[in-house]
Amino acid sequence: MTPSTLGTGSQPEPHRRHEILQRLQHERNTRLAQLRAMDADKPNAHGDLLTAQTTAIRVVLKEIDAAEERVDDGTYGVCRGCDVRIPIGRLEILPYVRYCVRCQQREL
């Protein structure tokens, strides 16, 4: 991804949009596989830990859905806190992230 293909109110180039959506789908599939594995392991699971992990995964799944909406509305890759572009490296690691590092630290 290049900075010119990320959101500032416009759609990313079609091939970049496809790449972003593929990355988000991969993240979704990974999280869903984790949930299935945790569900299969319930008899061996520790209740509170399983609940916390399941909750965290479901939060990420919601973030992935929200990221797909941002791709559609042209705001993907723009920090929700300061309206600057989120660095490409951060988006490659966490393609569903809403904030740049500085704003994320403020949110915590």
ChimeraX commands (.cxc) that place a marker at each C-alpha (Angstrom):
marker #1 position 0.00,0.00,0.00 radius 0.5
marker #1 position 1.19,3.45,-0.73 radius 0.5
marker #1 position 0.07,6.60,1.06 radius 0.5
marker #1 position -1.75,7.80,-2.06 radius 0.5
marker #1 position -4.03,4.75,-2.00 radius 0.5
marker #1 position -5.25,5.15,1.56 radius 0.5
marker #1 position -8.29,7.04,2.68 radius 0.5
marker #1 position -8.83,10.71,2.89 radius 0.5
marker #1 position -12.45,10.47,1.90 radius 0.5
marker #1 position -11.81,8.63,-1.39 radius 0.5
marker #1 position -11.80,4.99,-2.36 radius 0.5
marker #1 position -8.43,3.24,-2.59 radius 0.5
marker #1 position -7.39,2.07,-6.05 radius 0.5
marker #1 position -9.32,-1.11,-7.00 radius 0.5
marker #1 position -6.32,-3.44,-6.69 radius 0.5
marker #1 position -5.40,-1.92,-3.31 radius 0.5
marker #1 position -8.99,-2.16,-2.13 radius 0.5
marker #1 position -8.96,-5.85,-3.03 radius 0.5
marker #1 position -5.65,-6.32,-1.19 radius 0.5
marker #1 position -6.97,-4.58,1.93 radius 0.5
marker #1 position -10.18,-6.61,1.91 radius 0.5
marker #1 position -8.21,-9.84,1.45 radius 0.5
marker #1 position -6.02,-8.98,4.43 radius 0.5
marker #1 position -9.11,-8.22,6.54 radius 0.5
marker #1 position -10.72,-11.49,5.45 radius 0.5
marker #1 position -7.57,-13.37,6.45 radius 0.5
marker #1 position -7.72,-11.72,9.88 radius 0.5
marker #1 position -11.40,-12.66,10.21 radius 0.5
marker #1 position -10.72,-16.28,9.21 radius 0.5
marker #1 position -7.88,-16.51,11.72 radius 0.5
marker #1 position -10.08,-15.23,14.56 radius 0.5
marker #1 position -12.96,-17.52,13.62 radius 0.5
marker #1 position -10.58,-20.50,13.59 radius 0.5
marker #1 position -9.40,-19.48,17.07 radius 0.5
marker #1 position -13.01,-19.39,18.30 radius 0.5
marker #1 position -13.71,-22.83,16.81 radius 0.5
marker #1 position -10.59,-24.27,18.43 radius 0.5
marker #1 position -11.52,-22.76,21.79 radius 0.5
marker #1 position -15.05,-24.11,21.48 radius 0.5
marker #1 position -13.71,-27.60,20.73 radius 0.5
marker #1 position -11.42,-27.41,23.76 radius 0.5
marker #1 position -14.12,-26.32,26.24 radius 0.5
marker #1 position -13.92,-29.43,28.45 radius 0.5
marker #1 position -10.25,-28.61,29.13 radius 0.5
marker #1 position -10.66,-24.84,29.33 radius 0.5
marker #1 position -10.40,-22.59,32.35 radius 0.5
marker #1 position -13.71,-20.68,32.52 radius 0.5
marker #1 position -12.58,-17.11,33.12 radius 0.5
marker #1 position -9.64,-17.35,30.73 radius 0.5
marker #1 position -11.81,-18.82,27.98 radius 0.5
marker #1 position -14.39,-16.09,28.46 radius 0.5
marker #1 position -11.75,-13.35,28.32 radius 0.5
marker #1 position -10.16,-14.81,25.19 radius 0.5
marker #1 position -13.52,-15.26,23.47 radius 0.5
marker #1 position -14.51,-11.69,24.31 radius 0.5
marker #1 position -11.21,-10.32,22.96 radius 0.5
marker #1 position -11.59,-12.23,19.70 radius 0.5
marker #1 position -15.16,-11.02,19.26 radius 0.5
marker #1 position -13.97,-7.42,19.77 radius 0.5
marker #1 position -11.39,-7.91,17.00 radius 0.5
marker #1 position -14.07,-9.36,14.70 radius 0.5
marker #1 position -16.14,-6.19,15.24 radius 0.5
marker #1 position -13.06,-4.09,14.48 radius 0.5
marker #1 position -12.56,-6.01,11.24 radius 0.5
marker #1 position -16.18,-5.31,10.25 radius 0.5
marker #1 position -15.68,-1.63,11.03 radius 0.5
marker #1 position -12.47,-1.57,8.95 radius 0.5
marker #1 position -14.36,-2.97,5.97 radius 0.5
marker #1 position -16.90,-0.17,6.36 radius 0.5
marker #1 position -14.03,2.35,6.35 radius 0.5
marker #1 position -12.72,0.81,3.12 radius 0.5
marker #1 position -16.17,1.30,1.60 radius 0.5
marker #1 position -16.59,4.89,2.79 radius 0.5
marker #1 position -13.03,5.93,1.90 radius 0.5
marker #1 position -11.74,6.56,5.43 radius 0.5
marker #1 position -9.64,3.41,5.80 radius 0.5
marker #1 position -6.10,4.19,6.93 radius 0.5
marker #1 position -6.98,7.55,8.47 radius 0.5
marker #1 position -6.61,7.89,12.24 radius 0.5
marker #1 position -9.94,8.44,13.99 radius 0.5
marker #1 position -8.19,10.56,16.61 radius 0.5
marker #1 position -6.10,13.04,14.65 radius 0.5
marker #1 position -7.17,12.53,10.99 radius 0.5
marker #1 position -3.65,11.78,9.75 radius 0.5
marker #1 position -2.73,8.72,7.75 radius 0.5
marker #1 position -1.88,5.66,9.79 radius 0.5
marker #1 position 1.59,4.39,8.83 radius 0.5
marker #1 position 1.55,1.57,6.28 radius 0.5
marker #1 position 3.61,-0.70,8.55 radius 0.5
marker #1 position 1.00,-0.42,11.30 radius 0.5
marker #1 position -1.80,-1.27,8.84 radius 0.5
marker #1 position 0.14,-4.26,7.57 radius 0.5
marker #1 position 0.41,-5.63,11.11 radius 0.5
marker #1 position -3.09,-4.62,12.26 radius 0.5
marker #1 position -5.17,-3.99,9.12 radius 0.5
marker #1 position -8.26,-3.20,11.21 radius 0.5
marker #1 position -6.64,-0.57,13.43 radius 0.5
marker #1 position -8.53,2.73,13.89 radius 0.5
marker #1 position -5.80,4.89,15.42 radius 0.5
marker #1 position -2.17,5.85,14.92 radius 0.5
marker #1 position 0.13,4.75,17.77 radius 0.5
marker #1 position 0.04,8.13,19.51 radius 0.5
marker #1 position -3.75,8.34,19.53 radius 0.5
marker #1 position -4.08,4.66,20.48 radius 0.5
marker #1 position -1.96,5.29,23.56 radius 0.5
marker #1 position -4.25,8.17,24.52 radius 0.5
marker #1 position -7.31,5.92,24.12 radius 0.5
marker #1 position -5.89,3.40,26.60 radius 0.5
marker link #1:1,2 radius 0.2
marker link #1:2,3 radius 0.2
marker link #1:3,4 radius 0.2
marker link #1:4,5 radius 0.2
marker link #1:5,6 radius 0.2
marker link #1:6,7 radius 0.2
marker link #1:7,8 radius 0.2
marker link #1:8,9 radius 0.2
marker link #1:9,10 radius 0.2
marker link #1:10,11 radius 0.2
marker link #1:11,12 radius 0.2
marker link #1:12,13 radius 0.2
marker link #1:13,14 radius 0.2
marker link #1:14,15 radius 0.2
marker link #1:15,16 radius 0.2
marker link #1:16,17 radius 0.2
marker link #1:17,18 radius 0.2
marker link #1:18,19 radius 0.2
marker link #1:19,20 radius 0.2
marker link #1:20,21 radius 0.2
marker link #1:21,22 radius 0.2
marker link #1:22,23 radius 0.2
marker link #1:23,24 radius 0.2
marker link #1:24,25 radius 0.2
marker link #1:25,26 radius 0.2
marker link #1:26,27 radius 0.2
marker link #1:27,28 radius 0.2
marker link #1:28,29 radius 0.2
marker link #1:29,30 radius 0.2
marker link #1:30,31 radius 0.2
marker link #1:31,32 radius 0.2
marker link #1:32,33 radius 0.2
marker link #1:33,34 radius 0.2
marker link #1:34,35 radius 0.2
marker link #1:35,36 radius 0.2
marker link #1:36,37 radius 0.2
marker link #1:37,38 radius 0.2
marker link #1:38,39 radius 0.2
marker link #1:39,40 radius 0.2
marker link #1:40,41 radius 0.2
marker link #1:41,42 radius 0.2
marker link #1:42,43 radius 0.2
marker link #1:43,44 radius 0.2
marker link #1:44,45 radius 0.2
marker link #1:45,46 radius 0.2
marker link #1:46,47 radius 0.2
marker link #1:47,48 radius 0.2
marker link #1:48,49 radius 0.2
marker link #1:49,50 radius 0.2
marker link #1:50,51 radius 0.2
marker link #1:51,52 radius 0.2
marker link #1:52,53 radius 0.2
marker link #1:53,54 radius 0.2
marker link #1:54,55 radius 0.2
marker link #1:55,56 radius 0.2
marker link #1:56,57 radius 0.2
marker link #1:57,58 radius 0.2
marker link #1:58,59 radius 0.2
marker link #1:59,60 radius 0.2
marker link #1:60,61 radius 0.2
marker link #1:61,62 radius 0.2
marker link #1:62,63 radius 0.2
marker link #1:63,64 radius 0.2
marker link #1:64,65 radius 0.2
marker link #1:65,66 radius 0.2
marker link #1:66,67 radius 0.2
marker link #1:67,68 radius 0.2
marker link #1:68,69 radius 0.2
marker link #1:69,70 radius 0.2
marker link #1:70,71 radius 0.2
marker link #1:71,72 radius 0.2
marker link #1:72,73 radius 0.2
marker link #1:73,74 radius 0.2
marker link #1:74,75 radius 0.2
marker link #1:75,76 radius 0.2
marker link #1:76,77 radius 0.2
marker link #1:77,78 radius 0.2
marker link #1:78,79 radius 0.2
marker link #1:79,80 radius 0.2
marker link #1:80,81 radius 0.2
marker link #1:81,82 radius 0.2
marker link #1:82,83 radius 0.2
marker link #1:83,84 radius 0.2
marker link #1:84,85 radius 0.2
marker link #1:85,86 radius 0.2
marker link #1:86,87 radius 0.2
marker link #1:87,88 radius 0.2
marker link #1:88,89 radius 0.2
marker link #1:89,90 radius 0.2
marker link #1:90,91 radius 0.2
marker link #1:91,92 radius 0.2
marker link #1:92,93 radius 0.2
marker link #1:93,94 radius 0.2
marker link #1:94,95 radius 0.2
marker link #1:95,96 radius 0.2
marker link #1:96,97 radius 0.2
marker link #1:97,98 radius 0.2
marker link #1:98,99 radius 0.2
marker link #1:99,100 radius 0.2
marker link #1:100,101 radius 0.2
marker link #1:101,102 radius 0.2
marker link #1:102,103 radius 0.2
marker link #1:103,104 radius 0.2
marker link #1:104,105 radius 0.2
marker link #1:105,106 radius 0.2
marker link #1:106,107 radius 0.2
marker link #1:107,108 radius 0.2
view
